[in-house]
Amino acid sequence: MDIAIVGGGLVGSSLACALERSGLSVALIEAADTPEVTPGFDQRKLALAQRSINALERLGVLSQLSVPPTPILRIHVSRAGDFGRTLLDAADFGHAGFGAVVLAQDLGLALAKRVQSLQRTRRFCPARVLACRFSAEGAHLTLSAAEGEKHIAARLVVAADGTDSFIRTAAGIATRSHDYGQTLFVCSLRAEHASDGTAYERFSNQGPMALLPMADGAYGAICGIAGADAPAIAALDDADYAAYFQSRFGWRVGKIHATGKRTVYPLKQIVAERLHAYCAVLMGNAAQTIHPIGAQGFNLGLRDALSLAKLALTEGVHESTAAAYSASRQDDRSRTLAFSDGLARMTANPGAPAHVLRSLVLLALGTAPALAAGLVSGAMGYRGSSRFEEVL
Ligand SMILES: Cc1cc2nc3c(=O)[nH]c(=O)nc-3n(C[C@H](O)[C@H](O)[C@H](O)COP(=O)(O)OP(=O)(O)OC[C@H]3O[C@@H](n4cnc5c(N)ncnc54)[C@H](O)[C@@H]3O)c2cc1C
């Protein structure tokens, strides 16, 4: 094989699609039994930057979605107790939308369908990588599959195997981590005012909240809660959780009528010290697992995948591919990590100076067009210099 992708989650599957035109032989190895039970294909709602939407369209994935992406026409940012509030309207920036929202499960199943139609990718699923050894020729993987043990050799191995990446450990790449001390609750909800394309971000001392517009007038609801309070909130029934959400979010969308099943995520940042070693490269959550508040994780992971695909399409795979990939990701990665982590820490810090700063930032965003335009272009995914669209 030229390339073995370990992990068929959102990022690994996107990479397989992006490599289709490269002419290279690709293996995609995924441990989950079926797409329906793949861990990342769950009920989380993903805000995708416009650049990600465009890329997924070119990769033939968007047409496989069961529900078209719901466009984000406006972004409303507020902070409990602060007088500043910001409303960004895509039309004022000359755009049809800032991006769009999809259900991770729907996107995962769409990717799985697209992957099945790929000619250059051989799927090993379910199969788990149990061992990875490196030599001058490349990587040698041992898989446990339903038929028994299998062996694959590849010139380049891609770690797209998530936060606890086995390949990252095998390649000897260390991580640094930060626990935000928060738990994130995710569910769908319905309110008196149906969603109209506005995405709401609300910050408070208890943690960030967001309402994302979904199909059929529903919302994707995200609520950050201090870790110590999480068990009590998890124990609330749906009606009491709706009342709790309302008490923190306020009445911008009218009365909250009903909430769906809640999914709970502990919030940690885990960042790999390097993006390559030997003939291995890291991408997606294996490279960086970040706070979801900035809605950057998959958007960044997709740009990781597209950057490697661009290299493979234009130069093929050789000894310096891993290092070239790593170098190509530095700028976008470090800026996105700083943005997400800064936003998470700044909005969670109850200290007075931060309180003043937040109001100023929010007001500045509403009144200073250049600063707001910078935020918008970041939100739309136009961060980093790599122009991989040309080769897709
Ligand atoms: C609540 C929440 C909201 C989010 N919202 C947004 C958002 O709005 N916008 C955004 O861009 N991002 C968002 N994210 C981030 C986004 O979900 C992740 O960045 C993305 O799902 C990472 O995908 P991945 O493929 O890198 O990793 P994963 O989804 O973890 O996939 C890894 C895959 O590897 C497989 N695997 C692991 N080990 C092995 C092995 N040894 N052998 C074979 N296979 C293996 C696993 O089964 C899994 O399928 C959010 C995250 C959360 C938690």
The ligand as an SDF file (V2000), in Angstrom:
LIG
                    3D

 53 58  0  0  0  0  0  0  0  0999 V2000
  -19.8700   18.0660   21.5150 C   0  0  0  0  0  0  0  0  0  0  0  0
  -18.9520   18.3340   20.3560 C   0  0  0  0  0  0  0  0  0  0  0  0
  -19.2960   19.2860   19.4310 C   0  0  0  0  0  0  0  0  0  0  0  0
  -18.4370   19.5390   18.3480 C   0  0  0  0  0  0  0  0  0  0  0  0
  -18.7840   20.5120   17.4460 N   0  0  0  0  0  0  0  0  0  0  0  0
  -17.9790   20.7700   16.4140 C   0  0  0  0  0  0  0  0  0  0  0  0
  -18.3390   21.7670   15.4450 C   0  0  0  0  0  0  0  0  0  0  0  0
  -19.3650   22.4320   15.5690 O   0  0  0  0  0  0  0  0  0  0  0  0
  -17.5010   21.9660   14.3840 N   0  0  0  0  0  0  0  0  0  0  0  0
  -16.3520   21.2550   14.2280 C   0  0  0  0  0  0  0  0  0  0  0  0
  -15.6290   21.4690   13.2450 O   0  0  0  0  0  0  0  0  0  0  0  0
  -15.9850   20.3020   15.1290 N   0  0  0  0  0  0  0  0  0  0  0  0
  -16.7640   20.0430   16.2010 C   0  0  0  0  0  0  0  0  0  0  0  0
  -16.4070   19.0690   17.1010 N   0  0  0  0  0  0  0  0  0  0  0  0
  -15.1520   18.3240   16.8900 C   0  0  0  0  0  0  0  0  0  0  0  0
  -15.3260   17.1320   15.9390 C   0  0  0  0  0  0  0  0  0  0  0  0
  -16.4270   16.3440   16.3320 O   0  0  0  0  0  0  0  0  0  0  0  0
  -14.0390   16.2930   15.9370 C   0  0  0  0  0  0  0  0  0  0  0  0
  -12.9670   17.1340   15.6410 O   0  0  0  0  0  0  0  0  0  0  0  0
  -14.0690   15.1880   14.8810 C   0  0  0  0  0  0  0  0  0  0  0  0
  -15.1930   14.3770   15.0680 O   0  0  0  0  0  0  0  0  0  0  0  0
  -12.7770   14.3530   14.9690 C   0  0  0  0  0  0  0  0  0  0  0  0
  -12.8570   13.2720   14.0610 O   0  0  0  0  0  0  0  0  0  0  0  0
  -11.6380   12.2280   13.9230 P   0  0  0  0  0  0  0  0  0  0  0  0
  -11.9980   11.3950   12.7140 O   0  0  0  0  0  0  0  0  0  0  0  0
  -10.3440   12.9280   13.9490 O   0  0  0  0  0  0  0  0  0  0  0  0
  -11.6570   11.3660   15.2670 O   0  0  0  0  0  0  0  0  0  0  0  0
  -12.6700   10.2670   15.8060 P   0  0  0  0  0  0  0  0  0  0  0  0
  -14.0720   10.6490   15.5430 O   0  0  0  0  0  0  0  0  0  0  0  0
  -12.2810    9.9940   17.2180 O   0  0  0  0  0  0  0  0  0  0  0  0
  -12.3750    8.9730   14.9260 O   0  0  0  0  0  0  0  0  0  0  0  0
  -11.3320    8.0750   15.1900 C   0  0  0  0  0  0  0  0  0  0  0  0
  -11.7110    6.7230   14.6070 C   0  0  0  0  0  0  0  0  0  0  0  0
  -10.5890    5.8440   14.7590 O   0  0  0  0  0  0  0  0  0  0  0  0
  -11.0540    4.5560   15.1030 C   0  0  0  0  0  0  0  0  0  0  0  0
   -9.9410    3.8830   15.7970 N   0  0  0  0  0  0  0  0  0  0  0  0
   -9.3700    4.2320   16.9720 C   0  0  0  0  0  0  0  0  0  0  0  0
   -8.3480    3.4000   17.2780 N   0  0  0  0  0  0  0  0  0  0  0  0
   -8.2620    2.5010   16.2470 C   0  0  0  0  0  0  0  0  0  0  0  0
   -7.4010    1.4020   15.9800 C   0  0  0  0  0  0  0  0  0  0  0  0
   -6.3900    1.0490   16.8030 N   0  0  0  0  0  0  0  0  0  0  0  0
   -7.6010    0.6920   14.8330 N   0  0  0  0  0  0  0  0  0  0  0  0
   -8.6050    1.0300   13.9680 C   0  0  0  0  0  0  0  0  0  0  0  0
   -9.4380    2.0830   14.1810 N   0  0  0  0  0  0  0  0  0  0  0  0
   -9.2730    2.8100   15.3060 C   0  0  0  0  0  0  0  0  0  0  0  0
  -12.2630    4.8250   16.0090 C   0  0  0  0  0  0  0  0  0  0  0  0
  -13.1520    3.7200   16.0290 O   0  0  0  0  0  0  0  0  0  0  0  0
  -12.8780    6.0620   15.3520 C   0  0  0  0  0  0  0  0  0  0  0  0
  -13.8980    5.7530   14.4130 O   0  0  0  0  0  0  0  0  0  0  0  0
  -17.2330   18.8110   18.2020 C   0  0  0  0  0  0  0  0  0  0  0  0
  -16.8930   17.8440   19.1520 C   0  0  0  0  0  0  0  0  0  0  0  0
  -17.7310   17.6150   20.2330 C   0  0  0  0  0  0  0  0  0  0  0  0
  -17.3420   16.5740   21.2510 C   0  0  0  0  0  0  0  0  0  0  0  0
  1  2  1  0
  2  3  1  0
  2 52  2  0
  3  4  2  0
  4  5  1  0
  4 50  1  0
  5  6  2  0
  6  7  1  0
  6 13  1  0
  7  8  2  0
  7  9  1  0
  9 10  1  0
 10 11  2  0
 10 12  1  0
 12 13  2  0
 13 14  1  0
 14 15  1  0
 14 50  1  0
 15 16  1  0
 16 17  1  0
 16 18  1  0
 18 19  1  0
 18 20  1  0
 20 21  1  0
 20 22  1  0
 22 23  1  0
 23 24  1  0
 24 25  2  0
 24 26  1  0
 24 27  1  0
 27 28  1  0
 28 29  2  0
 28 30  1  0
 28 31  1  0
 31 32  1  0
 32 33  1  0
 33 34  1  0
 33 48  1  0
 34 35  1  0
 35 36  1  0
 35 46  1  0
 36 37  1  0
 36 45  1  0
 37 38  2  0
 38 39  1  0
 39 40  1  0
 39 45  2  0
 40 41  1  0
 40 42  2  0
 42 43  1  0
 43 44  2  0
 44 45  1  0
 46 47  1  0
 46 48  1  0
 48 49  1  0
 50 51  2  0
 51 52  1  0
 52 53  1  0
M  END
$$$$
